[in-house]
Amino acid sequence: NVAPFVENIFRVTEKFSITPGFRFEFVNSTAKGYNAYDNYVVNANRSTNRYIPLAGIGLQYKTTGTTSLYGNFTQAYRPTDYSQLSPIGTTSVIDPNMKDANGFNADLGFRGTVRNFLSFDVGGFYLQYNNRIGLVEKTDAQGNTYTYRTNVANSRHAGVETYVEINPIKALT
């Protein structure tokens, strides 16, 4: 895996900045040999190259000298790995058309310090995760059940994250 990355902060005004970023993923996955599991041998001799451009952007606006509003958006990617491409015993089947997972995350928040004794960060986030990989139980034509590893669903996660730190020594002095 090689992933060159570049980003730069552009200070548009004294209070407002934009930080775009770009990452180019090169992933080479190679499997050669065999894996014996419960007297079942899986032979492998394959190699796959992936070229994945990913981008992101961050915005920040300083509301005061010690507080700011911020927002970020970043693309995400997760390639399938060896364990996801390996059968789990003799009754397991791997989807030959399984896709890599991808998605994005975004957040929006307010952070800063109050005087010299209180630090905080309050933000909301949203994570979209596409092509999640999982197991589905299926039945073949003879009535035998087996597990089928494939892309099972997309998922969304949203929430609020907060951080507050108070230094009582500084607060009292």
KEMI-730541 format. One line per 8 residues: number of its first residue (from 1); their letters; for each residue y negated, x, z of N, C-alpha, C. Coordinates in pm, 1 decimal, always signed. Last residue first. Example, Ala and Ser with C-alpha at 12.3 -4.5 7.8 and 13.67 -1.06 7.14 Angstrom:
// KEMI-730541
2> sa> +225.0/+1285.0/+708.0/+106.0/+1367.0/+714.0/-3.0/+1290.0/+787.0 | +569.0/+1319.0/+780.0/+450.0/+1230.0/+780.0/+330.0/+1320.0/+780.0
// end
This chain:
// KEMI-730541
173> tlakipni> -3000.2/-707.1/+4060.0/-3103.9/-602.4/+4071.0/-3204.5/-629.7/+3964.7 | -2835.8/-916.5/+3998.0/-2897.2/-914.5/+4131.1/-3004.8/-807.9/+4146.1 | -2754.0/-851.3/+3739.1/-2821.3/-979.4/+3764.1/-2894.3/-979.8/+3898.4 | -2620.0/-610.6/+3772.5/-2748.0/-610.5/+3697.9/-2824.9/-738.2/+3723.6 | -2402.9/-716.5/+3915.5/-2483.4/-608.1/+3972.5/-2620.1/-606.0/+3904.9 | -2284.0/-905.6/+3744.4/-2352.0/-949.2/+3866.6/-2440.1/-841.1/+3929.5 | -2280.9/-954.9/+3423.4/-2276.7/-837.0/+3507.2/-2353.6/-871.0/+3635.5 | -2087.3/-1172.0/+3235.2/-2198.1/-1160.9/+3329.8/-2176.4/-1035.0/+3413.3
165> evytevga> -2000.9/-1284.4/+2924.6/-1982.1/-1176.0/+3020.4/-2107.5/-1166.7/+3106.3 | -1825.9/-1503.9/+2721.6/-1941.1/-1489.2/+2810.4/-1908.3/-1378.9/+2909.9 | -1719.0/-1645.5/+2428.8/-1712.9/-1523.8/+2509.9/-1840.4/-1519.7/+2592.3 | -1522.9/-1873.1/+2240.8/-1640.2/-1841.2/+2323.0/-1612.4/-1715.3/+2404.2 | -1434.9/-2046.5/+1952.4/-1411.0/-1929.6/+2036.0/-1538.4/-1902.0/+2113.7 | -1289.0/-2336.2/+1824.5/-1408.8/-2275.8/+1881.4/-1364.9/-2157.2/+1966.8 | -1121.0/-2419.0/+1515.1/-1143.5/-2417.3/+1658.1/-1274.3/-2353.0/+1696.1 | -848.6/-2471.0/+1291.5/-991.5/-2474.2/+1320.7/-1009.8/-2476.0/+1471.8
157> hrsnavnt> -628.6/-2415.4/+1036.0/-650.5/-2394.4/+1178.5/-801.5/-2392.1/+1199.3 | -394.2/-2538.0/+807.6/-535.0/-2520.9/+841.8/-545.1/-2507.0/+993.0 | -142.2/-2451.0/+566.9/-186.3/-2489.1/+701.0/-334.9/-2461.6/+717.8 | +107.2/-2548.1/+333.4/-23.1/-2488.6/+360.5/-60.7/-2529.6/+502.1 | +462.8/-2482.7/+304.6/+344.4/-2564.5/+331.0/+218.1/-2479.9/+331.6 | +683.1/-2330.7/+215.1/+706.0/-2462.9/+273.4/+579.8/-2546.6/+288.5 | +836.9/-2125.2/-4.3/+703.0/-2164.2/+40.9/+713.4/-2308.0/+89.3 | +1164.7/-2048.7/+131.3/+1070.6/-2077.7/+23.5/+931.9/-2098.6/+81.8
149> rytytngq> +1503.6/-2030.2/+189.6/+1373.8/-1971.3/+225.9/+1280.4/-1985.9/+106.6 | +1735.8/-2250.3/+290.9/+1664.3/-2211.6/+169.3/+1527.2/-2160.1/+211.0 | +2058.9/-2274.7/+428.8/+1914.5/-2258.3/+448.8/+1854.8/-2202.2/+320.6 | +2301.6/-2535.6/+371.7/+2257.3/-2396.9/+365.5/+2107.3/-2392.4/+391.7 | +2594.8/-2743.5/+381.6/+2453.5/-2718.0/+413.2/+2424.9/-2568.0/+406.3 | +2797.4/-2892.0/+134.2/+2777.7/-2783.0/+230.2/+2628.7/-2762.5/+255.3 | +2850.4/-3073.3/-66.6/+2821.8/-3125.8/+67.0/+2803.8/-3019.5/+173.9 | +2867.6/-2975.1/-318.8/+2993.9/-2995.8/-247.9/+2974.1/-3049.2/-106.1
141> adtkevlg> +2603.3/-2937.5/-394.0/+2678.0/-3045.2/-459.5/+2811.5/-3074.8/-389.5 | +2433.3/-2855.2/-76.6/+2472.3/-2831.0/-216.3/+2557.0/-2947.9/-268.5 | +2148.0/-2925.3/+114.8/+2290.3/-2951.5/+96.0/+2324.5/-2930.6/-50.3 | +1913.8/-2742.4/+324.4/+1951.9/-2818.6/+205.8/+2102.8/-2837.7/+203.6 | +1643.9/-2670.8/+532.8/+1787.5/-2694.2/+526.1/+1817.6/-2784.9/+407.4 | +1411.2/-2415.0/+487.3/+1438.9/-2556.6/+468.6/+1590.5/-2571.5/+463.9 | +1192.1/-2179.1/+632.2/+1328.5/-2219.3/+597.8/+1338.7/-2370.6/+588.3 | +889.4/-2032.6/+491.3/+974.0/-2081.5/+598.4/+1111.4/-2118.6/+545.7
133> irnnyqly> +560.7/-1927.4/+428.9/+702.7/-1910.4/+399.7/+784.5/-1956.5/+520.0 | +270.3/-2083.9/+298.5/+344.7/-2033.0/+414.4/+493.1/-2030.0/+381.8 | +72.0/-2135.5/+101.8/+205.1/-2084.7/+65.4/+279.8/-2022.4/+182.9 | -232.5/-2060.5/+278.5/-158.1/-2126.5/+171.6/-24.3/-2057.6/+147.0 | -444.4/-2122.9/+529.8/-331.3/-2035.5/+502.1/-241.0/-2109.3/+403.0 | -766.6/-2115.1/+650.5/-679.6/-2182.3/+554.3/-570.5/-2083.9/+514.7 | -951.3/-2146.3/+937.7/-856.3/-2059.4/+868.7/-768.5/-2145.3/+779.6 | -1257.6/-2146.8/+1094.6/-1169.1/-2225.4/+1009.5/-1082.2/-2127.3/+932.1
125> fggvdfsl> -1448.6/-2148.9/+1399.9/-1376.3/-2082.5/+1291.6/-1290.3/-2183.1/+1216.7 | -1751.8/-2112.4/+1587.1/-1644.6/-2195.4/+1534.3/-1576.9/-2121.9/+1420.4 | -1875.2/-1943.6/+1882.2/-1857.8/-1964.0/+1738.9/-1744.1/-2057.5/+1706.4 | -2064.9/-1756.0/+2090.9/-2006.5/-1888.6/+2076.8/-1995.8/-1916.1/+1927.8 | -2108.8/-1499.5/+2303.0/-2079.1/-1525.9/+2162.4/-2007.4/-1660.4/+2158.4 | -2307.0/-1303.3/+2534.9/-2231.4/-1421.9/+2494.2/-2208.1/-1422.3/+2343.8 | -2407.3/-1142.6/+2835.3/-2373.7/-1131.2/+2693.3/-2289.4/-1251.7/+2656.5 | -2636.5/-1074.5/+3085.0/-2551.4/-1178.2/+3028.4/-2533.0/-1154.0/+2878.2
117> fnrvtgrf> -2814.2/-877.3/+3175.0/-2694.1/-903.2/+3253.4/-2598.7/-1006.5/+3193.6 | -3065.9/-837.0/+3079.3/-2973.0/-725.2/+3064.2/-2839.5/-751.4/+3134.1 | -3159.7/-1124.7/+2902.5/-3204.5/-1015.2/+2987.3/-3108.2/-899.4/+2972.9 | -2888.4/-1209.8/+2724.5/-3000.0/-1267.9/+2798.3/-3035.3/-1168.3/+2907.3 | -2764.9/-1144.5/+2395.5/-2774.7/-1110.6/+2537.4/-2896.4/-1180.3/+2596.2 | -2548.8/-1299.3/+2147.6/-2661.1/-1219.2/+2194.8/-2650.2/-1184.9/+2341.2 | -2473.9/-1547.1/+1893.1/-2439.2/-1442.8/+1990.4/-2565.1/-1369.4/+2035.6 | -2323.5/-1809.7/+1723.4/-2447.9/-1766.5/+1787.0/-2410.1/-1666.2/+1894.3
109> gldanfgn> -2148.1/-1878.5/+1407.5/-2169.3/-1868.3/+1550.7/-2306.8/-1820.5/+1591.6 | -1874.2/-1931.9/+1200.5/-2017.2/-1956.1/+1217.2/-2043.5/-1951.5/+1367.0 | -1623.9/-1827.3/+966.2/-1672.6/-1854.5/+1100.8/-1824.1/-1866.1/+1099.2 | -1324.4/-1841.4/+774.5/-1469.8/-1853.7/+783.1/-1507.6/-1876.9/+929.1 | -1066.6/-1716.8/+567.1/-1116.9/-1757.3/+698.0/-1267.9/-1754.9/+694.8 | -809.3/-1801.9/+328.9/-941.2/-1750.3/+364.9/-969.3/-1785.5/+510.2 | -520.4/-1715.8/+134.6/-608.3/-1811.1/+200.0/-744.4/-1751.0/+224.5 | -166.3/-1666.1/+78.0/-307.4/-1631.5/+61.2/-391.8/-1734.4/+134.1
101> adkmnpdi> +163.8/-1534.9/+28.6/+69.0/-1620.5/+100.9/-73.7/-1572.1/+75.1 | +350.9/-1519.8/-278.0/+284.4/-1455.1/-165.2/+188.3/-1553.8/-99.6 | +618.0/-1747.7/-362.9/+486.7/-1687.5/-385.3/+437.9/-1617.6/-258.7 | +943.5/-1770.6/-504.0/+858.7/-1770.7/-385.2/+729.3/-1694.0/-411.9 | +1135.5/-1799.9/-696.7/+996.2/-1823.4/-737.4/+900.5/-1826.7/-618.5 | +1380.9/-1780.0/-580.9/+1339.6/-1670.7/-669.5/+1194.0/-1682.2/-715.1 | +1445.6/-1846.3/-249.8/+1378.3/-1902.4/-367.6/+1332.8/-1787.8/-457.9 | +1754.1/-1754.2/-118.8/+1612.4/-1719.6/-129.5/+1556.9/-1778.9/-258.6
93> vsttgips> +1992.4/-1896.8/+97.7/+1947.3/-1876.6/-39.7/+1797.3/-1849.4/-37.0 | +2275.9/-1861.1/+310.7/+2130.7/-1861.4/+293.8/+2096.2/-1829.9/+148.7 | +2530.9/-1822.9/+396.1/+2489.6/-1958.5/+359.1/+2338.9/-1970.0/+341.1 | +2577.1/-1562.1/+475.1/+2639.5/-1609.0/+351.2/+2591.8/-1746.6/+307.4 | +2267.2/-1419.3/+607.3/+2409.9/-1449.3/+606.5/+2454.4/-1511.3/+475.1 | +1990.1/-1468.3/+510.8/+2033.2/-1465.7/+650.8/+2180.7/-1504.9/+653.7 | +1861.9/-1260.9/+243.7/+1934.7/-1377.7/+294.6/+1977.9/-1358.1/+439.3 | +1538.1/-1129.7/+211.8/+1677.2/-1099.5/+245.8/+1744.9/-1224.9/+299.3
85> lqsydtpr> +1273.1/-1171.3/+187.0/+1349.9/-1170.4/+62.6/+1497.6/-1141.2/+85.5 | +1169.2/-1140.2/+435.9/+1159.5/-1273.6/+376.9/+1240.7/-1284.2/+248.0 | +1204.4/-868.5/+478.1/+1280.7/-961.9/+560.4/+1277.1/-1103.3/+503.0 | +1020.2/-756.5/+292.8/+1164.5/-739.6/+275.5/+1244.1/-843.4/+354.0 | +751.1/-995.5/+235.2/+807.5/-867.0/+275.7/+960.2/-869.1/+264.5 | +485.6/-1118.7/+36.6/+618.0/-1139.0/+93.7/+675.4/-1001.8/+128.6 | +145.3/-1037.5/+132.8/+259.0/-1033.4/+40.9/+388.9/-1068.7/+112.8 | -135.2/-1211.5/+199.7/-19.6/-1154.8/+269.8/+99.9/-1154.8/+173.9
77> yaqtfngy> -487.6/-1232.3/+213.2/-367.2/-1218.8/+132.1/-256.2/-1159.2/+216.6 | -812.6/-1388.1/+215.1/-698.6/-1326.0/+282.2/-577.7/-1327.7/+189.7 | -1172.3/-1370.2/+206.8/-1045.0/-1405.8/+145.5/-933.1/-1330.5/+216.7 | -1419.8/-1474.6/+433.4/-1335.7/-1365.5/+384.3/-1207.5/-1420.8/+323.7 | -1737.3/-1529.6/+560.9/-1631.9/-1587.7/+478.4/-1552.9/-1471.9/+418.7 | -1958.7/-1588.6/+837.2/-1874.7/-1500.0/+756.5/-1773.5/-1580.7/+677.3 | -2264.8/-1595.6/+1015.4/-2162.2/-1667.1/+941.3/-2088.1/-1569.1/+852.5 | -2483.8/-1613.4/+1299.8/-2405.8/-1540.6/+1200.5/-2306.0/-1633.9/+1133.5
69> lsttgttk> -2784.3/-1571.7/+1482.7/-2689.3/-1663.6/+1421.2/-2612.6/-1584.2/+1317.0 | -2870.7/-1379.0/+1774.2/-2862.1/-1400.6/+1629.5/-2760.4/-1508.8/+1595.6 | -3080.4/-1210.5/+2017.1/-2984.2/-1313.7/+1977.3/-2983.5/-1329.4/+1825.3 | -3282.2/-1032.6/+2081.2/-3150.4/-1008.5/+2140.4/-3046.4/-1115.5/+2105.0 | -3517.4/-1106.5/+1953.6/-3484.2/-964.6/+1957.1/-3344.3/-936.6/+2008.8 | -3400.5/-1404.7/+1787.0/-3492.7/-1334.8/+1877.3/-3455.8/-1187.3/+1870.9 | -3250.2/-1453.9/+1562.2/-3337.6/-1559.9/+1611.6/-3440.1/-1507.0/+1710.5 | -3150.3/-1295.0/+1285.3/-3191.1/-1265.5/+1422.9/-3292.1/-1370.1/+1467.7
61> yqlgigal> -2884.4/-1386.8/+1094.4/-3027.1/-1413.0/+1112.2/-3061.3/-1390.3/+1258.5 | -2640.4/-1280.5/+863.3/-2690.7/-1277.7/+1000.8/-2841.7/-1301.6/+1000.5 | -2339.2/-1315.0/+680.6/-2483.1/-1340.6/+690.6/-2523.2/-1335.8/+836.6 | -2088.4/-1168.9/+477.4/-2137.8/-1202.2/+609.9/-2288.7/-1219.2/+605.1 | -1812.6/-1208.0/+260.4/-1956.9/-1196.9/+278.6/-1992.5/-1238.8/+420.5 | -1549.0/-1078.3/+52.0/-1600.8/-1144.8/+170.4/-1750.8/-1126.5/+177.2 | -1255.3/-1052.8/-157.2/-1398.0/-1040.0/-129.6/-1434.5/-1113.7/-1.2 | -994.9/-882.5/-326.4/-1036.5/-970.6/-217.0/-1183.7/-945.9/-186.2
53> piyrntsr> -754.9/-839.7/-579.7/-894.2/-822.4/-539.6/-929.9/-925.6/-431.9 | -446.2/-702.1/-605.5/-512.9/-816.8/-546.2/-657.1/-782.1/-509.8 | -162.7/-635.2/-765.8/-302.6/-591.4/-767.3/-386.0/-710.7/-722.2 | +167.7/-526.9/-714.1/+69.6/-635.0/-704.8/-68.8/-572.2/-699.0 | +489.7/-450.3/-836.2/+351.9/-407.1/-811.4/+261.8/-529.3/-807.5 | +822.9/-417.8/-737.3/+716.5/-508.6/-777.1/+582.1/-446.7/-742.6 | +1158.2/-343.1/-803.0/+1027.5/-292.6/-763.1/+921.5/-388.1/-818.7 | +1505.2/-332.4/-718.0/+1387.8/-391.1/-781.6/+1260.9/-332.6/-724.6
45> nanvvynd> +1790.0/-371.9/-631.0/+1734.7/-263.8/-710.4/+1616.8/-322.7/-786.7 | +2036.1/-464.2/-400.3/+1896.1/-472.8/-442.0/+1860.3/-349.6/-523.1 | +2296.5/-666.0/-279.6/+2255.0/-550.4/-358.0/+2112.0/-569.8/-404.6 | +2434.4/-765.2/+8.8/+2321.6/-797.9/-77.8/+2280.8/-670.1/-148.8 | +2743.3/-868.8/+123.2/+2664.5/-755.6/+76.9/+2557.0/-803.3/-19.7 | +2887.1/-986.2/+408.0/+2820.9/-1032.2/+286.2/+2726.9/-920.7/+243.0 | +2984.1/-939.8/+660.2/+3073.3/-917.2/+545.9/+3016.2/-967.2/+413.7 | +2741.2/-978.2/+807.0/+2855.3/-1069.6/+821.2/+2949.5/-1061.9/+701.3
37> yanygkat> +2574.6/-786.2/+583.0/+2551.0/-876.7/+694.9/+2666.7/-975.2/+699.8 | +2454.1/-501.3/+432.1/+2576.5/-573.0/+468.3/+2549.3/-656.0/+593.1 | +2255.8/-426.5/+173.6/+2246.3/-467.5/+312.0/+2372.3/-548.6/+342.1 | +2184.5/-155.7/-53.4/+2251.9/-278.6/-14.6/+2233.1/-302.2/+134.4 | +1943.3/-39.4/-291.6/+2056.7/-17.9/-203.5/+2124.2/-149.1/-171.6 | +1600.2/-78.8/-286.0/+1711.1/-20.3/-359.7/+1823.2/+7.4/-261.1 | +1288.5/-212.3/-331.5/+1413.0/-226.4/-255.7/+1525.0/-171.5/-341.7 | +939.8/-192.7/-306.7/+1061.0/-143.0/-370.4/+1178.9/-164.0/-276.0
29> snvfefrf> +614.1/-280.6/-376.3/+731.4/-314.2/-295.1/+856.1/-272.1/-370.9 | +292.6/-186.3/-366.2/+415.4/-155.8/-437.7/+530.8/-182.3/-343.2 | -26.7/-308.0/-391.3/+94.2/-313.6/-311.1/+213.6/-286.0/-401.6 | -358.4/-264.8/-365.3/-247.7/-229.5/-453.1/-125.2/-222.5/-364.1 | -649.2/-448.2/-316.5/-515.8/-415.9/-264.7/-423.0/-378.3/-378.8 | -975.7/-392.7/-271.0/-878.3/-402.9/-378.9/-744.1/-355.6/-326.6 | -1246.7/-558.9/-125.4/-1127.2/-476.8/-104.4/-1033.2/-500.1/-221.6 | -1587.0/-588.3/-43.9/-1483.7/-602.4/-146.3/-1369.2/-507.7/-113.8
21> gptisfke> -1867.0/-760.5/+99.9/-1759.8/-661.5/+104.7/-1656.6/-690.8/-2.5 | -2210.3/-809.0/+193.5/-2094.1/-837.4/+108.6/-1991.9/-725.0/+121.4 | -2419.9/-905.3/+420.1/-2321.9/-796.9/+411.3/-2204.9/-841.4/+323.0 | -2759.0/-958.7/+474.7/-2640.6/-1003.6/+401.7/-2548.1/-883.2/+389.4 | -3003.7/-1049.6/+722.9/-2924.1/-951.1/+648.6/-2802.5/-1017.9/+585.0 | -3323.6/-1112.0/+862.1/-3210.3/-1164.2/+785.4/-3139.1/-1054.1/+708.2 | -3541.9/-992.6/+987.8/-3454.9/-1080.1/+1065.8/-3326.4/-1122.0/+993.3 | -3672.5/-840.8/+801.8/-3649.2/-779.3/+932.9/-3550.1/-861.2/+1015.3
13> tvrfinev> -3482.6/-922.9/+506.6/-3606.8/-919.8/+583.6/-3575.3/-850.5/+715.5 | -3249.6/-810.1/+401.2/-3340.9/-884.2/+314.7/-3479.5/-891.6/+377.4 | -3056.8/-555.1/+417.0/-3155.2/-614.8/+507.7/-3264.1/-678.9/+422.4 | -2730.5/-538.7/+342.8/-2860.2/-552.8/+276.3/-2953.7/-624.7/+372.5 | -2466.9/-334.1/+407.1/-2560.9/-426.1/+470.8/-2691.0/-422.3/+391.8 | -2161.7/-320.5/+227.6/-2295.5/-268.2/+248.5/-2381.3/-375.3/+315.5 | -1830.6/-199.2/+162.1/-1923.5/-302.6/+207.3/-2059.5/-237.7/+228.9 | -1505.8/-145.2/+31.2/-1646.8/-109.2/+31.9/-1726.9/-228.6/+84.4
5> fpavn> -1182.2/-2.6/+17.1/-1270.7/-106.3/+68.7/-1413.5/-56.5/+64.0 | -851.3/+38.2/-110.1/-990.0/+85.0/-97.0/-1081.8/-31.3/-63.2 | -549.0/+38.0/-23.2/-650.3/-67.6/-18.9/-789.8/-8.8/-1.5 | -212.5/+66.6/-93.9/-340.2/+135.9/-98.8/-447.1/+27.9/-107.3 | +116.9/+85.2/+0.0/+0.0/+0.0/+0.0/-123.4/+90.0/+0.0
// end
